[in-house]
Amino acid sequence: MTRPHTHHRRSRRNLPSLLLLVGFALTSALTGCGGHDGDEQKPPHNTGAHEKQGKPQAPEAFSEPGPEYAEPDTAYADMARPGAPLGASVGAVRSGPPSAQSMATEQVLAVQTDDVQKAKSQALKISHDAGGTTQEQKEQDATDKVPGWVQLTLKIPVDKVEDAVAKLRTLGDVKYFTSHSTNVSQQSTDVSADIALVQQTIARLQQIYAQAAQSGKADDMVSAEKELIEQNDRLQQLKRQQQGLGGKVETTTVGVVLLGKKSAPPEHGWVGSGLHSGWSDLVATVKWLVTAISWLAVWLVPLAVVVVVARFGWRLVRTKRA
């Protein structure tokens, strides 16, 4: 009977320790949850705080107003970006990904041909028939040691560049070809957004200028006019950049290098070959002798002076001894 009693007593002794462990575990869990809630002091969408401040507040990570932080303004309603809805903000224009990838492609083709000038005429005709234009042209005539060459920079529409390059390959032996494409979609999107932003600024400045004219504030009119001139210059620069990007996407730059073939040396018969070889050896020997004599002539003058001085000194010594 003492055995069950002892087991019951030990269970009572271990009960406080077990309760203490369970309580410690629960306390740790609640503390961890409380600490996690404490770190989240500001929820990402605190609409109540925004309503108290009277207007939406943009996060500090964004330097430009996004679509949900921009203040309404009638002067900012019209957007010039193609495809952008009326009243869209600059943040909305920038945030969306480009609808289609815009690729700028450059290709280089090197062809060796027998007649460089004829191949050049054919290459220009191929580009013209494909609707392309010639941006640059360089050429060099052939010499005794270097064959002639022609370098062309062509702009060919993307829908016809494949057929045009295939025809350019037939002008001779293809020695080199490479093609490189760059994605300019994001750059085009950024430029379009910058144009829209500048146009919004111009509209706002025009409104300020009109208000200053009505109120008769000459200083404000001068400041607004000066800023309008700067923004218009910026707008024209961005439009030129946009046109350049559009040209890179709509056309492919093809660099064509036409290389002439080096003329082969004339063939001689066995008699002519012997005469040619003997004459070449004779010319080489004469050239070597002339070179040797010229080299020695440089040293003969100082050696002659040394010899004359030595003999004069020797004679002077012999005269004194005598």
Rosetta blueprint (number, residue, H / E / L):
1 M L
2 T H
3 R H
4 P H
5 H H
6 T H
7 H H
8 H H
9 R H
10 R H
11 S H
12 R H
13 R H
14 N H
15 L H
16 P H
17 S H
18 L H
19 L H
20 L H
21 L H
22 V H
23 G H
24 F H
25 A H
26 L H
27 T H
28 S H
29 A H
30 L H
31 T H
32 G H
33 C H
34 G H
35 G H
36 H H
37 D H
38 G H
39 D H
40 E L
41 Q L
42 K L
43 P L
44 P L
45 H L
46 N L
47 T H
48 G H
49 A H
50 H H
51 E H
52 K H
53 Q H
54 G L
55 K L
56 P L
57 Q L
58 A L
59 P L
60 E L
61 A L
62 F L
63 S L
64 E L
65 P L
66 G L
67 P L
68 E L
69 Y L
70 A L
71 E L
72 P L
73 D L
74 T H
75 A H
76 Y H
77 A L
78 D L
79 M L
80 A L
81 R L
82 P L
83 G L
84 A L
85 P L
86 L L
87 G L
88 A L
89 S L
90 V H
91 G H
92 A H
93 V H
94 R H
95 S H
96 G L
97 P L
98 P L
99 S L
100 A L
101 Q L
102 S L
103 M E
104 A E
105 T E
106 E E
107 Q E
108 V E
109 L E
110 A E
111 V E
112 Q E
113 T E
114 D L
115 D L
116 V H
117 Q H
118 K H
119 A H
120 K H
121 S H
122 Q H
123 A H
124 L H
125 K H
126 I H
127 S H
128 H H
129 D H
130 A L
131 G L
132 G L
133 T E
134 T E
135 Q E
136 E E
137 Q E
138 K E
139 E E
140 Q E
141 D L
142 A L
143 T L
144 D L
145 K L
146 V L
147 P L
148 G L
149 W E
150 V E
151 Q E
152 L E
153 T E
154 L E
155 K E
156 I E
157 P E
158 V L
159 D L
160 K L
161 V H
162 E H
163 D H
164 A H
165 V H
166 A H
167 K H
168 L H
169 R H
170 T L
171 L L
172 G L
173 D E
174 V E
175 K E
176 Y E
177 F E
178 T E
179 S E
180 H E
181 S E
182 T E
183 N E
184 V L
185 S H
186 Q H
187 Q H
188 S H
189 T H
190 D H
191 V H
192 S H
193 A H
194 D H
195 I H
196 A H
197 L H
198 V H
199 Q H
200 Q H
201 T H
202 I H
203 A H
204 R H
205 L H
206 Q H
207 Q H
208 I H
209 Y H
210 A H
211 Q H
212 A H
213 A H
214 Q H
215 S H
216 G L
217 K L
218 A H
219 D H
220 D H
221 M H
222 V H
223 S H
224 A H
225 E H
226 K H
227 E H
228 L H
229 I H
230 E H
231 Q H
232 N H
233 D H
234 R H
235 L H
236 Q H
237 Q H
238 L H
239 K H
240 R H
241 Q H
242 Q H
243 Q H
244 G H
245 L H
246 G H
247 G H
248 K H
249 V H
250 E H
251 T E
252 T E
253 T E
254 V E
255 G E
256 V E
257 V E
258 L E
259 L E
260 G E
261 K L
262 K L
263 S L
264 A L
265 P L
266 P L
267 E L
268 H L
269 G L
270 W H
271 V H
272 G H
273 S H
274 G H
275 L H
276 H H
277 S H
278 G H
279 W H
280 S H
281 D H
282 L H
283 V H
284 A H
285 T H
286 V H
287 K H
288 W H
289 L H
290 V H
291 T H
292 A H
293 I H
294 S H
295 W H
296 L H
297 A H
298 V H
299 W H
300 L H
301 V H
302 P H
303 L H
304 A H
305 V H
306 V H
307 V H
308 V H
309 V H
310 A H
311 R H
312 F H
313 G H
314 W H
315 R H
316 L H
317 V H
318 R H
319 T H
320 K H
321 R H
322 A L
